Amino acid sequence: MDNGEISLSDREFEAVRNKVYKLAGISMSDAKRTLVVSRLSKIVRKLNLSTFSDYIDFLDRNASPDDIQEFINALTTNLTRFYREDHHFDHLVEHVGQLLEDPKIKASKRLRFWSAGCSTGQEPYTIAMALYNAYPQLKSWDMRILATDIDTDVVRRAQTGIYKENDLAGLSPERSKFFEPLGNGDVQIPDFIRRAIAFKPLNLMHDWPMKGPFDAIFCRNVAIYFNKPTQERMFTRMGELLAPHGYLYIGHSENLNSVSEKFKLVGKTIYKPKSEPASRSAA
Ligand SMILES: C[S@@+](CC[C@H](N)C(=O)[O-])C[C@H]1O[C@@H](n2cnc3c(N)ncnc32)[C@H](O)[C@@H]1O
């Protein structure tokens, strides 16, 4: 192909699909074929290989963990934005307002949230900004947001807290008030907000090191890439990490019908755990 793209046979596409499923739980439809060609061709060329079969062979035999990670990073879809599906943040603010009245929580001053599949950070930063905006007293609380993603490139970018001014387009002055202009068309999330968030690479298909319980989990627009059994396993595990009073927020095109019996729907793409409470301990 003359645009630097390498042709991909049905067999090669199948092999790529199997690999990304095994590594990341991502189920790719036929519609992703063009995406695979455009994203992986660059890597194949960089490795001085000429076909996808050579690349798959390389991944099977000689690839380092970094090569495998590069393959995964290339195939993730990271679309996100600040205050995306903003009714979730209104709900969260109300939820935390109730927790602030809970004597036990008031005494511990401890809040824990998880943004699972956080991409470039807009989701966890929005959680923090919405909460600090509504409850400035949280600055002296032990509030922590764990933000994880399988894609190590987006996790690195998220950690900088640096975005383009354009990324704030459409946000009200109240919602954009925390961003600090850097004078070059970029803005940065202030230190006190960045300190509340721990960004970590984490493959949701692997073991999770954290114990919970979380006061809320955001796992939005991630499960759409997984098949039903994978979603079921993942959401069941999330249910185990949610506090009994916690909420699970999922993406606008996702639902837990026939995926998990462990949650009940309490709002638009907002769920509560049905069953056994997780005990409050270290997250
Ligand atoms: C479309 S983004 C969603 C970002 C954000 N949650 C939102 O709704 O705006 C999906 C993210 O899920 C991540 N992802 C896909 N498979 C994953 C896996 N197995 N483990 C962890 N993260 C994964 C991708 O890397 C990507 O950043």
The ligand as an ORCA input file, in Angstrom:
! r2SCAN-3c Opt
* xyz 0 1
  C     -12.948      4.986     25.818
  S     -11.822      5.026     27.151
  C     -12.889      5.515     28.481
  C     -12.289      6.619     29.324
  C     -13.193      7.136     30.452
  N     -13.541      6.063     31.364
  C     -14.427      7.792     29.903
  O     -15.507      7.192     29.954
  O     -14.323      8.907     29.395
  C     -11.576      3.279     27.475
  C     -10.286      2.996     28.248
  O     -10.318      1.633     28.682
  C      -8.993      1.150     28.676
  N      -8.966     -0.329     28.676
  C      -9.302     -1.175     27.670
  N      -9.083     -2.441     28.043
  C      -8.607     -2.402     29.309
  C      -8.175     -3.404     30.241
  N      -8.177     -4.711     29.940
  N      -7.741     -3.007     31.448
  C      -7.714     -1.692     31.773
  N      -8.095     -0.704     30.943
  C      -8.534     -1.054     29.724
  C      -8.403      1.770     27.415
  O      -6.996      1.799     27.433
  C      -9.054      3.156     27.400
  O      -8.194      4.147     27.914
*
